[in-house]
Amino acid sequence: MRTQVNSSLRRRQSSLKTLLGLDLRKTFVARRDSGLIKLALKVGRRLEKIGRKRRRFPVMGCPPLNLWMILQPLRAQDAPRYIHQIYLKELWRERGFFGRLGLVAGTFVWSVPLNLAAMAWLTAINGAAIAKSSGKSVVRQVLEQVQVAFVHNIMPPWYYQFDLHEDRKRAHAGAYLHRFELKGGLYKMISRRSGKLLKSPLRDKGKFAEVCAKSGLRTLPVIGIARGGALVTESGGRAQLPEDDIFVKPLGGRGGLGAEQWSYGDGQSWRSADGRQSTTDELMHYIQTLSRTETYVVQRRAIPHPNLTDLSNGALPTARILTIKGEGESWEAVAGIFRMAIGVNRTVDNYHAGGIAANIDLATGTLSRATDIGLTPDIGWLDRHPDAGGAITGRDLPFWPEVLALARRAHSVFNQRLVAGWDIAILQDGPVLVEGNSAPDTDIHQRVSGLPLGEGPFAILLVSHLQRALLGKREA
């Protein structure tokens, strides 16, 4: 009994260390067996949804520290500042007296303490390493975090994520666009005021595959849908597991959570990416059991193009292409990254599962150096894949014009949203859509490129859409 108690205590201590150390790769791998990590992920998802049903502009984390910007006049010629101000002004406008009072009070009783705690946490993880590599003292890093927090509402995790300890990058701190501004209201405001706030099928992988098939968009083939304890084909018949590697993921999942990769071996044996063994009957029963609480999609495992296999540790690498509605009926690709899994996570290439990504030159399809999310100093910037050994910097992606064309066409089909992010795998015979994201993460592009999205075509087009939305409001 004492041995079991000690073992359980060690597991909890290990999970706590993983969480506090912001080790995303270990967090992703341990999520299945650690109750503490499961709870932390659940709480994180709940926090993101705070106020979403009641407000068009919910406070997704805490009241912004730069709320004072609502007092300043709008200047559309300064695109990033205009975007920040529109968000803040709309956040303020939709609230009544007590709601506004709550924003002001929350800044002092919630935002300031939270930022101070985050400064202590992130500086403890990164401060010494950054001081050693840059010569910038820990005290100076803290002072800079205070400055960007109160002037630009950039919290400490993003100070390190965007490498704002580098003076040349911090000089552009005001041009970084934030997830809470875009996903937290501006996208919806534009859609509502244009009369096109339609439900997007991108969150449902089954409907996504159905629309792609009707539109001639190439996707990964589906073996079956596991729902209510049964695995069935898209036509409703009973599905069987093939004698081939498979990939299993939640139908409405995101961030790679719940995804599993199973490799087929001789004699009806299977092995998961994290080392679990199973027979065909056991694996089928396992998938059916999973489907009693959540719907899953089962696909054949895709193999990357031969020129890209040395950039994979076993997980399928993908290009993430960010597109936005242009003028008329055009759809513009404004940013691109190439994502790769590393280390203990051999299932998905998602950035928030501890993967790395390299910026893509949209004109040529050439990769730059790769990096991780930047919350810890252990990875930095890489010229080669740390596991497979392939050169990253200077690598030209095969089928690049076709990749861009597929992203643009996909957005023209799934046109319910202003902005979309497309995960595209490059296989031996060309690119294929893996999935689409109706509110894609922008931090990953800003981290990997080293450039804020507020300085470039994304911001210019977004300002144009915001101006039209505001004009429509005044006319109404």
N, C-alpha and C positions, 0 to 999 in steps of 0.2 A: 504493500500500500504506500509506504513512504517513498519507494522508488518511483511509483506512478505519479505521486504528488510532486516530487522533485523534477520529474521529466516534464510535467505540465507547466510547472513554474518556469523552467528553462525555455520552453516554447513561447510562453507569453513574454518573457524578457527579450527573446530574440525578435519577436514580432514588434515589440515596442521599440527596440533599437533600430529595426528596419524602417519603421514609420518616422521616428525622430530624425534619422539620418537621411531621409528623403531618397532612399534607395528604390527607385521605381522598378528596376528589373526584378529585384528580390520581392518587392511588394506584389508585382503581377504574378510571379510564380507561386508565392505563398498564399495567394488570396483564397485558394480552394480549401486549405486546411487550417487556416488561422481565423478563429472567431473574432479576434481583435482587429485584424486587417479587414475582414468582411464588414465589421461595424463601422470602421473608419471610412471605408468607401461608401457605405450607405449614408452616413452622416454628410459626407461631402456632396453627394448627389442631392440630398434634401436641402442643404444650404443653398445650392445653386438655384433651387426652385422657389425660394422664399419670395412671396409677394407676386409670383408670376400670374396667378389667376385673377388677382384683384387689381393689378396695375399693368398698364401698358409699358411703363417705365419702372420696373421693380428695382429696389435696392438689393442687388444680388449678393453683395458681400457686406458692405458697410457704407454709410453716407460718404460721398466724395469729399476729400479734404480741400479741393480747389473749388468749392461751391461759390466762392466769391466771384468767379468769372461770370456769373449771371448778371452782374452789375455793369459789365463792360459791353460796349456796342459791338454788333456783329461786323466782321470783315470777311466777305466771301473770298477775297483775293488771297487770304492766308488760309489755305484749305484745311490743314489739321486743326488750327485754332477754331475755325468755323464749325468743324465737326464736333469738337469738344463742347463748344458753347451751345450748340443746338441741343445736344444731349442734356446738358445741365439745365438749360432754360425749359425744356419740355418736362424734365424730371420735376422741376419746381412748379411749372404751370398746372400740371394735372392734379396737384395736391391742394387741399384747402388749408385753412389757417393752422389747424392742429397738425396736419401732415407736414407742413413747412416747418412748424415749430419742432416736430420730431426730427426732421433732417438736420436742423441746426444743433439741437441738443445731442442727437446721435453722433455728430461729428466729434464732440468732446468726450462723451461718456462711453463711446464704442470705438469710433475710428482711430482716435489718437492712441488709446491703450493697445488696440489690436496692432497698429503699426509699430509701436514700441516693442511689443512682444515679438513680432515678426523680425524686427531688426536684430534683436538679441539672438533669436533662433538662427536666422540665415547667416548672420555675421559669425556666429560660433562655428558654423559649418564651413564657411568660405573665407572668412577674414584673413586668417594666417596665410593660406595658400595664395590669395590674391596679393597680399602684402609682399610675399616672397617673390612672386613673378613680376609684379609691376612696380614695386618700391613704394606703393601707396599705403600708408599706415592704416591700421584698423580704425583708429579714431577718425581719420579723414574719410574713410569709407562710410562710417556712421553719419558724419556730418553731411555727406553727399546724399545719403539715403533720406535724411530729413528734408533736404532741399528739394529733391525731385518728388517727394511725397506731397509736400504742401503746395508746390508750384504746379506740378503736372499730375498729381494723384497716381504716381507710380509707386506701388508698394514694394517692400524689400525683395520679395522673390523675383520681381521683374527687373530690379536694379542689377541683380547678378545674371538673370536670364538674358538681358539685353546687353550685358557687358558695359554698363554705364559707368563703371570704374575707369574705363578708358575715356579720357577727356574729349577725344574727337567724336565719340558716340554720344556722350552726355550733352554735347553742344546741340544735338538734335533731339533731345529728350521730349520736347513738346510735340514732335511729329509722330510719336508712337501712338497708334490707335489701340483702344482697349476692347477686350471681349465684352465687358459689361456695358459699354456704350453701344456697340453694334448689335450684338445678340440681345442686349437688355433694353432695346427700345427703338433704335433708329431704323433697323430693317423693317420692323413691324409698322412703324409710323409711315414709311414710304409706301409700303404695300397697302395699308388701309386707305390712305388718301388717294391712291391711284385706283382704288376699287378692285384690287386684284389679290386680296388676302385669301388665297385658296389653300386648302390642305395639301401638303406635298406628300407624295407617296415614297419619298426617299427614305423615311424612317422604317418603312416596312419592306424588308428584303424580298418578300414574296411578291408584293405588288410591283416593286422595282424591277424584278426579273420579268414580270408579265408585261409591263409597259415597254421594256427594252426589246422583248421578243416581237411585239406588235410593230415597233418602230424600226426594227432592223439594227438595233444597237447591240454589238457583240458583248456578251457577258460570260462569266464562268458558268458551265453547265450545272444544273441542280439535279442531284440524285433523288431527293425527296424532302418532304416537309414533315417534321416530327411534331405532332400536336395531339394532346389528350391521350398519350400513351400508345400512339400508333405512328409508324413511319409510312407515309403515302407519297405517291408520285403527284406531279402537278395536275394530272388528269383524274386523280382520286383513287387509283389502283394501289395495291400493296407494293411497297418498294423493298428492294433487297440491297444489302451492302455489296459492292463490287469487290473483286479480288484485286484491289488497288488502294493506294493511299487516299485518305479522305480528310476533309476539313469540316468541322461542326461549329456552328456559331448561332447565338440567339437571333431570332428573326427581327427583333427590334433593338438589338444591342448596339453599343457604340464603344469606342475606345479600346476595342479588342477584348473587353471583359466577357467572360464566358466562352471564348473561342478555344477550340481544342483541335489538335492535329494528330491523326492516327496513321501510322505506317503499317502496311500489310506485309506479312512475312509468310514463309512456307507453312503449310499445315493448318490453315485457318487461324493463324495467330496474329495478334495486333500489338503494337507498342505505341504509347502516346509520347509526345515530345518531352514530357516530364518524367518518362521512365516507367509508367504503369503498363502492365501486361494484361491481355485479355484474349479470349477466344471470340470467334464471330458471334456466337449466341450470347455470350456475356456482353459484348459491345452493343449488340442490338438491344438487349434488355436495358443496358445503361442509358442509351439514347432515349428509349421509350420512357424510362423513369424520369429523366430530365424533362421530357416534354409534358409531363403531368402538371408542372407548375409554370412552364414557359415554353413558347413555341420556338423550335430550332430548325435551321436549314442545314442540310447535309449536301456537300459538294465534293467532287473529285479534287484532290490536291493539284494545284497548278504548279508547273515547273518554269522558272524564269528562262529567258533567252540565254543560249549558251555563252554569249558575251558578258552575261551578268551573274553567272553562277559563283564567281569569286567575290561577289559582294553579298553573299547570303550565308548565314550560319545554319540554314535549314528552313527558315521562315521565308515566305514569298516577299521580295522587295517590291515596292510600288512607287509610282510617281503621284504626288498630290498636286493637282492643277487647280488654282483659284481662278474662277471666272466671275464676271459681273456683266450685267446688261449694259450694252453700249447705247449708241444713238440708234433710233429706229428699231429694227428687229435684229440688230447685231449682238453678238455675245463675245466679250473680249477676255482673253487669257491674260491675267495681270501678274501672276507669280507662280512659281513652280519649285517643288523640292522633290528629292528622291530619298525615300525612307528605307532604312535597313535595320534589321534586328541584330543585336549583339549579346554576348554573354549567356547567362542562364536562361533567358527568354528565347526559345527557338520556335515560338508559335506565331506571333504577329509582329509586324514592323512598326506598330503604333508608337508615336513619340512619347505618349504618357504611359506606355508600358516599358519605358527605358530604352527605346531604340535611338538610332542616330539618323541624321538627315543631312543631305548636301544640297546647296542651292543649285538650281538649273538655270543656265542662260537661255532665256526663252527664244532667242534668235537662232541658237546653234544646237541646243540640247546638251551642252557641255557642263559637267559637274565641277563645283568648287569643293573646298574642304568640307568635311562633315563634322558635326558636333551633336551632342545630346541636348536635353532641355536646358541645361545650364544651372540647375539648382544646387549642384555640388561640383567641386573642382576636379574630380577624378578623371574625367574624360578629356575635356578641353577640345582642341581642334585636331582633326585627323586627316592625313593624306592617304591612308590605307585602311582597309577594313581590318579591325583588330583580331578577328577570328579567321576569316577566310583568306585574308592577305592581299586581296585585290586592290589595285591602285584606284583611288576615288578621284582625286584632283586631276582634272584634265580629261576624264573619261567622257566619251561621246555616247549618248544613249542611242541604241538602234531604234529605227522607225519613229524618230522624233516628230517629223511633220505630221505623221498619222496620229501620234499621241495628242498633239494640239488640236487637230481636226476632230478627233473623237470627243475631247472635252467640250469644245464649242458646240458640236452637234448635240451632245447629251444635254447641255443646258437649254438648247432650243426646244428639246422635247420636254424636259422637266422644267418648264418656264414659270412655275408658280412662285419662285423666289427670285429676289434681286441678285443675290450672291449664292454661289455654290462651290463646293470643293469636291473634286473628282479623284477617286483613287483608281489608278490605272496600272495594271500589270502588263509588262512587256514580255510576251512569250515568243517562242521560236518563229511562229507564223504571224506575229503582229501584236498590236495592243488590244487589251480587253478590259472592259469596265468591271471593277470589283464592287464598288459601291459609290453612292453619292451622298454628300452631306449638305443639308439645307441651311445650316448655320455653322460653317466651318471655322475652326480655330485660326485666328490670324497671328497669334503669338509665334507659332512655329515658323512662319515665313519671315517675320521680323527678326527672330533669333538667328536663323540659319543664314539669311542674306546679309545680316549686319546693317540693314537699312530699314527705316520706319516706313510703313505703308502710307503714312501721311504725306510723304514726298514721292509722288509718282502718279501713274494713271489711275490707280484704284481710288485715291482720294479725289482726284479731279472729277471722275465719273460719279462718285458718291455725292460730292457737293452739288453737282448738277441735278441729281435725283432729289436731294433734300430741298433745293430751291424750288423745284417744280411742285413738290409736296406741300411746301409752305405757301406757295402761290395759290394752289388749289384750296387750301384751308381758308385763305383770306377771301377768295371768290365765293366760297360756300357760305 
